Amino acid sequence: MLQERIAYFMTRDYYDAMRVCGIKESRIINYEIILKNSLAHLLNKLISIFGITIFLQCSVDFIISIGLTQQASSINFPYTLGSLLAKIDSKQDILAIGHTLTHPGYIGNLFFQHLQGITIAFIIIFTLICTYQIANNYAERREL
């Protein structure tokens, strides 16, 4: 992304005018292009990367928790959203959501018998949606 931004500004008169004024190329690229004109783009990318990191962290925790052998017990690891989601109770809770789609009368039992799995799934989905909305609203506000 930085190379695209630098290439974009190098094709403009902006870059050539600064070079004619005697400003060093490193200052033009580092300060004028990246810091002053691309900071909003960089911040937007950081917000998006934060959301991707949360998703990948939960996914890796989930995979590791399922794939643990008896030699490496999950008791040795701290609780994370992914490891909580990998517990058998949470898996049954997620399956109960699917069961509710075909049997709507079962929805009353979800919040009393299957609260842990539903809460964990909600936290993961809510975090990802919030991060997505933050990134989109930031991009709209800055007109990126």
C-alpha positions in Angstrom: 0.0 0.0 0.0 2.8 2.4 0.8 4.5 1.7 -2.5 1.2 2.5 -4.3 0.8 5.7 -2.4 4.4 6.8 -3.1 4.0 5.9 -6.8 0.7 7.9 -6.9 2.3 11.0 -5.5 5.4 10.6 -7.7 3.3 11.0 -10.8 1.8 14.3 -9.5 3.5 17.7 -9.8 3.5 17.7 -6.0 6.6 15.5 -5.9 8.5 17.2 -8.7 7.8 20.7 -7.2 9.2 19.6 -3.8 12.3 18.1 -5.5 12.9 21.4 -7.4 12.6 23.3 -4.0 15.6 21.2 -2.8 13.7 19.0 -0.3 15.4 15.6 0.2 13.6 12.7 -1.3 13.6 10.8 2.0 11.8 13.7 3.6 9.3 13.9 0.8 8.5 10.2 1.0 8.6 9.8 4.8 7.0 13.0 6.0 5.0 14.6 3.2 3.7 11.4 1.5 3.5 8.8 4.2 2.9 10.9 7.4 0.9 13.8 6.1 -1.1 12.4 3.2 -1.3 8.6 3.9 -1.8 8.5 7.7 -5.6 8.0 7.4 -5.0 5.1 5.0 -2.5 3.5 7.3 -4.8 3.8 10.3 -7.6 2.3 8.3 -5.4 -0.7 7.4 -4.4 -1.1 11.1 -8.0 -1.2 12.2 -8.7 -3.9 9.6 -5.6 -5.9 10.5 -6.8 -5.8 14.2 -10.0 -7.4 13.2 -8.3 -10.0 11.1 -5.9 -10.7 14.0 -8.8 -11.4 16.4 -10.5 -13.7 13.9 -7.2 -15.6 13.3 -6.4 -15.8 17.0 -9.8 -17.4 17.8 -9.5 -19.7 14.8 -6.0 -20.9 15.8 -7.1 -21.3 19.4 -10.1 -23.4 18.3 -8.0 -25.6 16.1 -5.3 -26.1 18.7 -7.9 -26.9 21.4 -9.6 -29.5 19.2 -6.3 -31.0 18.0 -4.7 -31.4 21.4 -3.6 -34.9 22.2 -3.7 -36.5 25.6 0.0 -35.7 26.0 -0.7 -32.0 25.9 -3.7 -31.2 28.0 -5.8 -28.1 27.5 -5.6 -27.6 31.3 -2.0 -26.2 30.8 -3.2 -23.4 28.5 -5.1 -20.3 29.6 -8.8 -20.0 28.6 -9.4 -18.1 25.3 -12.5 -17.6 23.2 -11.3 -20.3 20.8 -10.5 -22.9 23.4 -13.9 -22.2 25.1 -15.6 -22.6 21.8 -13.8 -25.9 21.3 -15.3 -27.5 24.5 -17.9 -30.1 23.9 -20.6 -28.1 25.7 -20.0 -25.1 23.4 -20.2 -27.3 20.4 -23.5 -28.6 21.5 -24.6 -25.1 22.2 -23.8 -24.1 18.6 -25.6 -27.1 17.3 -28.6 -26.1 19.4 -28.8 -22.8 17.4 -29.1 -24.9 14.2 -31.8 -27.0 15.9 -33.7 -23.8 16.8 -33.8 -22.9 13.1 -35.9 -26.0 12.3 -37.7 -26.1 15.7 -38.6 -22.5 16.7 -40.2 -23.6 20.0 -36.7 -24.6 21.3 -35.6 -20.9 21.4 -36.6 -20.6 25.1 -34.0 -23.3 26.0 -31.1 -21.6 24.3 -30.6 -18.9 26.9 -30.9 -21.2 29.9 -29.2 -24.4 28.8 -26.8 -23.3 26.1 -25.7 -19.8 27.3 -21.9 -20.4 27.3 -21.6 -21.4 23.6 -24.0 -18.7 22.5 -22.2 -16.0 24.5 -18.8 -17.0 23.1 -20.1 -17.1 19.5 -21.8 -13.8 20.0 -18.7 -12.1 21.4 -16.6 -13.3 18.4 -19.2 -12.2 15.9 -19.9 -8.9 17.6 -16.2 -8.1 17.8 -15.7 -8.8 14.1 -18.8 -6.8 13.1 -17.7 -3.8 15.3 -14.2 -3.8 13.8 -15.7 -4.0 10.3 -18.0 -1.1 11.1 -15.2 1.0 12.6 -13.0 0.5 9.6 -15.9 1.3 7.2 -17.0 4.4 9.0 -13.4 5.6 9.3 -13.0 5.2 5.6 -16.2 7.1 4.9 -15.4 9.9 7.3 -11.9 10.3 5.8 -13.2 9.8 2.2 -10.7 7.0 1.5 
